[in-house]
């Protein structure tokens, strides 16, 4: 006689699976009966003139005209404030192979990063230079660097 293919463990797993399914269906049915959802009008939200979300429609008498051409959609142009006046300094370190270095300013003794693309003339360590500063991703960078 062959042994039954259904073991006690398989029967218990099947019972648990069916119980989970029934519980899930019961919860879904309970949500349907207890939901306080309504029609489409009760779900609409409005934004008032101060940007707050409300459930009342805006007052048409407080409506104001907006000139569409005054709205800027793109990124604003760089201002001249990003470029700072001409400064002087000395090449503190420069690596020709990697194409970058640092300039130490004469007045403040601050160091600024300089890339080979920011050079107007070829430079080496110890050269006195004039340069301008621009804001880069990681701080101020020396640009338009030339020997004095």
Buried (B, 14 or more C-beta within 10 A) or exposed (E): EEEEEEEEEEEEEEEEEEEEEEEEEEEEEEEEEEEEEEEEEEEEEEEEEEEEEEEEEEEEEEEEEEEEEEEEEEEEEEEEEEEEEEBEBBBBEBEEEEEBBBBBBEEEEEBBBBBBEBBEEEBEEEBEBBBBBBEBEEEBBBBBBEBE
